[in-house]
Amino acid sequence: MARLPRFVEDAMRGTGVPAVAVAVVHDDKVVYVKDFGVRRVGDAIAVGPDTVFQIASVSEPVSSTACSRSR
């Protein structure tokens, strides 16, 4: 878990993504939550817990997984 922030930051640099939010869940418990980056490239406003991310076509599998796990 200690290497996760560096991995995320390296991936962001490599892809040019300005921000990500990461949550790790293990055994139905949130064990890690962190926001990385800024709202827009060149912007100084950091993302936070209320930032809305555009996830495009990734939303369908995420939503279906969440629904299937909640049963």
C-alpha positions as CSV (number, residue, x, y, z in Angstrom):
1,M,0.0,0.0,0.0
2,A,2.9,2.3,0.7
3,R,3.9,2.2,-3.0
4,L,0.4,3.1,-4.3
5,P,0.8,6.9,-4.3
6,R,3.9,6.8,-6.4
7,F,2.4,4.3,-8.8
8,V,-0.6,6.6,-9.3
9,E,1.5,9.7,-9.7
10,D,3.8,7.9,-12.3
11,A,0.7,6.7,-14.2
12,M,-0.8,10.2,-14.2
13,R,2.4,11.7,-15.6
14,G,2.6,8.9,-18.2
15,T,-0.9,9.4,-19.4
16,G,-1.4,13.1,-18.9
17,V,-4.5,12.6,-16.8
18,P,-4.8,15.7,-14.5
19,A,-6.5,13.9,-11.6
20,V,-7.7,10.6,-10.2
21,A,-9.5,9.4,-7.1
22,V,-8.4,6.1,-5.7
23,A,-10.2,3.9,-3.2
24,V,-9.1,0.4,-2.2
25,V,-11.6,-1.9,-0.6
26,H,-10.6,-5.2,1.1
27,D,-13.0,-7.5,2.8
28,D,-15.8,-4.9,2.5
29,K,-13.7,-2.3,4.3
30,V,-12.3,0.9,2.7
31,V,-8.6,0.6,3.5
32,Y,-7.3,3.5,1.4
33,V,-8.8,6.7,-0.1
34,K,-6.9,9.5,-1.7
35,D,-7.4,12.2,-4.4
36,F,-4.5,13.1,-6.7
37,G,-4.1,16.1,-9.0
38,V,-6.0,19.1,-10.2
39,R,-9.3,19.7,-11.8
40,R,-7.8,20.8,-15.2
41,V,-4.4,20.8,-16.8
42,G,-2.7,24.0,-15.8
43,D,-5.2,24.7,-13.1
44,A,-4.2,25.1,-9.4
45,I,-7.5,23.9,-7.9
46,A,-7.0,20.4,-6.4
47,V,-9.6,17.7,-6.7
48,G,-11.4,16.7,-3.5
49,P,-14.1,14.4,-2.2
50,D,-16.8,16.3,-4.0
51,T,-15.2,16.5,-7.4
52,V,-17.2,14.9,-10.1
53,F,-15.1,12.9,-12.5
54,Q,-16.1,12.0,-16.1
55,I,-15.5,8.3,-16.5
56,A,-17.1,7.8,-19.9
57,S,-17.8,4.2,-20.9
58,V,-16.1,2.8,-17.8
59,S,-19.3,3.7,-15.8
60,E,-21.3,0.7,-17.1
61,P,-19.0,-2.1,-15.8
62,V,-18.4,-0.2,-12.5
63,S,-22.2,0.3,-12.0
64,S,-23.0,-3.3,-12.8
65,T,-20.3,-4.5,-10.4
66,A,-21.6,-2.3,-7.6
67,C,-25.2,-3.5,-8.2
68,S,-24.2,-7.1,-8.2
69,R,-22.2,-6.8,-5.0
70,S,-25.0,-5.1,-3.2
71,R,-27.3,-8.1,-3.3
